[in-house]
Structure formats: structure tokens, C-alpha cells
């Protein structure tokens, strides 16, 4: 049986080409124009152009030719001639974007994938978020940590949770307390009845997008090989392949 490979490509948005706008379709340009702050618009345009560039390179088609469709909850997927060939997801934080891709194997469709990156920054409402969004066992483990470790641990857990719900395509507002991701080395993610009613065999891995920016990749399938490539480095240096 062929191994499923999930790639995460890390891109510094400041390095995205200046003509990124030309890669976007009309709907993307309309959305970009809605941003009130120019810096937010710049980052969104750069992230979208990077997504098109990476997908186009993987599929060996022009980036500007890609067509997208969206689920009822807003999760994008490829449409048209490229439909079903690659599952993807992206997340951006500060000046970084993470693009996750899983290719179809044989005649089947690729499993869904979710990725999330988070810049570690102080949060006044940290304890309240833990109480509201962590599973009971996660709260217990987090409270047992030394206080100096809690902020980074919160963001690690948050990124894992977001990656899982993004893979499921359940969108913003998903019950994060229903996802128990305490141990990413354990190849199962417990999803309570609020989401699926049972445990799934998942592949879940942490990575660092940049200093101070943590990330996680989630695929609802066991035995997935994760490859992380930092494309801001010469030659797209990989931090190594890790089997989930």
C-alpha cells in the first residue's frame, strides 16, 4: 500500500512576488478590496498568490488558471480540471503562511487536511479561553504546567485543535472543547460526540513556522508521512520527514 504524504510549505509573505495580484481571479480581487487596512490586504493577497503558485507547481498547471469551489462553511477545494487531485489547506499568521497539501493516491481522492499556525503573543483572556475551549483532560494538564510554560503550551494546543477542525471542514465556531489533542505523538485524536461521536485514527504533528510561531498539521488518516519545507530558505530546505 502506498504511503500517503502530506506536505507543509512555509513561505515568508514578504518574499512573495510584487505582481501577486495578477494571479488572483475576480472573486479574490473583490475580497481583497474589502480589507480596511492595506497591510491586511497585502498579506491576504500574498498568501492567496502563494497558494496558487504552490498548487500550480504541484499540478504542473498555470497558477492563475486554478479554479476553486467552497463548501457551505467556506472551506476551499479545487474545482474544474484539477478537482480531486490535491487536498489542501492554508493558514497565515504575522508574515508567514503555511500551505498543506495531500496528493491523491491511485484512483482515489486524497484525505482532507488541516493546518494552522499561531504567533505566540500575550493574551489577557488566556485562562478564560482554556476554560471554554479545552477538553477537561487538557485543562487539567495545562493547569499542572509551570506558569512560565503555559502560554506556549496554549498555542501549541490551539494550533492542533484548529488544524483538526479545519481538516473536518466544520468551520469557525466549532466546539474546540470536543477535540482532545493532548498527545500529538499518539496517532489518534479524540473527537467527542459534538463532532463525530467516536475516535478517529489521525495523523497529527507539531512544527515551528518561524521563531515564535507554532503550527500543526492534521490528517484524519493514520500512517501519514509529514514533510515540512521552508521555502524562504535557499532551495526550499526541509526540516525533515516525520512519519505520523
N, C-alpha and C positions, 0 to 999 in steps of 0.2 A: 504494500500500500504506500502510495506517495505521501511524503511529508508535506503538511500544509505550512507555508511560510508566510509570516506576517512581517512586513517592513514598516519601520518608523523612520521617516526622513525629517531631520531637524534643519530648519532654514532660518537664518537671520534676515528679518524683513528689510533691514537697511541695505542688504546686498541685492535685493530684487531689482531687476532692470527698470530703468526710468520709464520705459514705454509700456509698463504693465497694463495700463488702461486699455491698450489696443487689443489685448487678449480676451477681454470681457465681452459678454453678449449684452443685448439691450436691457434685459431684466436686471442683470448685475449692475449695470451702469446707473439704472434708476435707483436701485437700492443704495449704491454708494453715494448718490447725490443727497440722500436723506440724512446723512450724518451731519450733525450740527458743528462738530469740531473737525477742522482739516486734518489733524493728526490721526483721529479715529478713522476718517475716510481713507487716509493714506495707508494705514495698517491693514484695513479691510481689503482694499484693492490689491495690495501686495500679497496678502495671504491667498486671495482668490486666484491671482495670477500664478502664484507658486503652485497651487493645487492643480490648475490646468496644465502647467508646464510639466509637473511630475507625472500626472496621469497620461498626458500626451506622449511623453518619453517612454513610459511603460508599455503603452498600447501601440507605439510607433505610428501615431497619427498627429496631425497639427493640433496644437493646444487650443487654438481658437475655434476649432471645428467641433469640440465636445459639446454634447447636449445633456442637460440634467433634468431629472424629474424629482419631485419632492413628495414625501409621504404626508399624510394628514397632519402629522406632528412636526413637519418641517425637515425631516432627515433627507439629505440629498442622496441620489443614486444616479448612475449613468443611464442614459436613455439612447434611443436610436441604434446605430450600428454597433456601438460599444456596450450596449446593455448586457448585464450579467457577466461581463468578463473580469471585472475587478470590483471588489467591495472596498470602500474607503471611508475615512472619517478624518476630520481635522480639528485642531484646537490651537488657539493662539493666546499668548499672554506676553505683555510688555512688547519687546521687539522680536519675539520668536514665534514660529509656527511649527507644529508637529503634524505631519501628514502620515496617516497609517493606511496601508494597502494590503489586501489579501487577494491573490490571484485565484481564478477558477482552476480546478484540477480536473483534467479529462473533460468529460461532457457535463459534469455537474456545475452548479453555481457555487461561488465562494461563500464561506460563512460570513456573517456580519462582523464588523469590527468597530470598536470604540476606542478613542484616545482622548486624553485630557492632560493639559499642562497648567500649572498654577505657580505664579510668582509668590514666594513666601513674604508676607508683609504682616505687620501687627493688625490684630482685629480686636476691637473693643468688645464685640459680642461673642467672643470665642466660646466661652462656657455655655452660652445660650444655644449656639449652633450645635455644639456637641450634644447637648441635652435633646435637641429637637431632631437632629439628623443622624445620630449614631445609633446602631443597634445596642441593646443593653450590654452585651458582652464587650462591644467596642468601647462603650463609655467606661466600663469597669477597667479595661486595660489602659485606656488613656489616662484616667484619673490616678492610676498606680504609677505613672511615669514621674520622673523628676520634673519639676516645673520648667526648667530650662529646656527640656526636650519636647514639651507639649506642642508648641507652635508648629515646628517642622513635622511632628507626627500627625497633627491635624491635617496639614496639607497633603501629606502622603496618603492618608486615608481618604480624604476628599477626592483626590485625583483618581484613586482606584474606583470609588463609587461612581463618579461621573463617567469614567470610561465604560463601566458596566451598563449603566442606564442608557448611554449613547449607543452601545452595541445593540441593546434591545430595541432602540428606537422609540422609547417611551416619552422622551422629550423633557422639557423644563417642567418642574413641578412633580416629578416622580418621587415616590416616597423613599428617600435615601436611607431612612432607618430600616427599610426592608432588605437592604443589601449588607451582608456581613462579609467584610473583606480583611479581617484581622491578619491573616497569614497568606501573603501572595505566593509563597512557595508551595502551599497546599493547593493542588490543581482542581479545586472546587470552590465555587463562590455560592454561598447560601443565599438564596432569594426567598423571602418569606411569601406567604400566600397573597400578600398585597400585589405581588408582581406575577409569580408563576405557580406558587403553591408547592414547589419542591426544589431540590438542589439540582444544579446542572454541573456537568463536568466542563470547566472553563480553563482557559489559559490566561493568566494574569501576571503581569510583570511591571516592576518599577523601572524608571530610568530618570536620568537628570538631563533636562534640555539644555541647561546652562547653569552657572553658579547662581544659586538662589531660586532656581525654577525647577520644580519637580514634576514628574509625569508618570503616567501609567497607560498601559495598553491592555485591552480586554478582548478576547475572542471566545464566544460560547462553544468551545470545542476543545477537547483535550489534545495533548501532544502537538502543540503548535510551536514551530521554531520562530523565535523573535530575532530580527536583525535591526540594529539601530545604526543609522548613518547620519553623521553630522556633515551636512552639505556646505556648511560655512567654512570648513577646512579644505585645504587643497586635496583634490582627488576624492572628496566625499568620504573621509576617514570613518571607519566603523569602530564602535566601541566594543564589538564582539558579538558573536552569535550565542543566544541562550535558548536552550530547549525548555519549554514550559512543562 
